[in-house]
Amino acid sequence: MLHHPRAIVQRELVDMMDIDRHRISRVVKDMVALGWLEMKPNPESKRENLLSITAEGKELFDIIAKCAGSVLERAFEGCTPEEREITENVLQKVIYNLSES
């Protein structure tokens, strides 16, 4: 998402994360204030801003990704790759079903 090398518009973030745009706006505002994101006007559309991750934000992302990877490895310890794939697919369906309510 925001760790990609290109900047994205906030609407893309809303679509990717399937979260209310007002909630995303608050989180983005906080992340900009903390120095994790940078917001610039979109030269192609005056109504949108471009979001990109800062060096500090990338550092934090890398730490979180490493921790998340360790947790996932521990959670799936002893599972076959097929079991892991099935579990991930089922959880994605559960998340989708809950987001549709």
C-alpha positions as CSV (number, residue, x, y, z in Angstrom):
1,M,0.0,0.0,0.0
2,L,1.9,3.0,1.3
3,H,5.2,1.3,1.2
4,H,5.2,1.2,-2.6
5,P,7.7,3.5,-4.3
6,R,5.0,5.5,-6.0
7,A,2.7,8.0,-4.3
8,I,-1.0,7.1,-4.1
9,V,-4.2,9.1,-3.8
10,Q,-6.2,8.7,-0.6
11,R,-9.1,7.3,-2.5
12,E,-6.9,4.3,-3.5
13,L,-6.1,3.7,0.1
14,V,-9.8,3.6,1.0
15,D,-10.4,1.2,-1.8
16,M,-7.5,-1.1,-0.9
17,M,-8.3,-1.2,2.8
18,D,-12.1,-1.2,2.5
19,I,-12.3,1.3,5.4
20,D,-14.6,4.3,5.7
21,R,-13.0,7.4,4.1
22,H,-13.5,9.5,7.2
23,R,-11.6,6.9,9.3
24,I,-8.8,6.8,6.8
25,S,-8.6,10.6,6.7
26,R,-8.1,10.7,10.5
27,V,-5.4,8.0,10.4
28,V,-3.6,9.7,7.5
29,K,-3.7,13.0,9.3
30,D,-2.2,11.4,12.4
31,M,0.5,9.6,10.3
32,V,1.4,12.9,8.6
33,A,1.7,14.6,12.0
34,L,4.0,11.8,13.2
35,G,6.2,12.1,10.2
36,W,5.4,8.7,8.8
37,L,3.6,9.9,5.7
38,E,4.0,12.9,3.4
39,M,1.0,14.5,1.7
40,K,1.4,16.6,-1.4
41,P,-1.1,18.2,-3.8
42,N,-1.9,16.0,-6.8
43,P,-0.8,18.0,-9.9
44,E,-3.4,16.0,-11.9
45,S,-6.4,16.8,-9.6
46,K,-6.7,19.7,-7.3
47,R,-9.3,17.8,-5.2
48,E,-6.9,15.0,-4.3
49,N,-3.6,14.7,-2.4
50,L,-0.8,12.3,-3.0
51,L,0.4,10.2,-0.1
52,S,3.8,8.7,0.2
53,I,5.8,7.1,3.0
54,T,8.7,8.9,4.5
55,A,12.0,7.4,5.4
56,E,10.9,7.3,9.0
57,G,7.6,5.6,8.0
58,K,9.5,3.0,5.9
59,E,11.8,2.2,8.8
60,L,8.7,1.7,11.0
61,F,7.0,-0.4,8.3
62,D,10.0,-2.7,8.0
63,I,10.1,-3.3,11.7
64,I,6.3,-4.1,11.8
65,A,6.6,-6.3,8.7
66,K,9.4,-8.3,10.3
67,C,7.5,-8.7,13.6
68,A,4.3,-9.7,11.7
69,G,6.3,-12.3,9.7
70,S,7.7,-13.8,12.9
71,V,4.2,-14.0,14.4
72,L,2.8,-15.7,11.3
73,E,5.6,-18.2,11.1
74,R,5.0,-19.1,14.8
75,A,1.2,-19.3,14.2
76,F,1.6,-21.7,11.3
77,E,4.3,-23.8,12.8
78,G,3.6,-27.4,12.1
79,C,1.1,-26.6,9.3
80,T,1.7,-27.7,5.7
81,P,1.8,-25.0,3.0
82,E,-1.7,-26.3,1.9
83,E,-3.1,-25.9,5.4
84,R,-1.8,-22.4,5.6
85,E,-3.2,-21.5,2.2
86,I,-6.6,-22.9,3.1
87,T,-6.6,-21.0,6.4
88,E,-5.7,-17.8,4.7
89,N,-8.4,-18.2,2.1
90,V,-11.1,-19.0,4.7
91,L,-10.0,-15.9,6.8
92,Q,-10.2,-13.7,3.7
93,K,-13.8,-14.9,3.1
94,V,-14.7,-14.3,6.7
95,I,-13.3,-10.7,6.5
96,Y,-15.2,-10.2,3.3
97,N,-18.4,-11.5,4.8
98,L,-18.1,-9.3,7.8
99,S,-17.3,-6.2,5.7
100,E,-20.5,-6.7,3.7
101,S,-22.8,-6.6,6.8
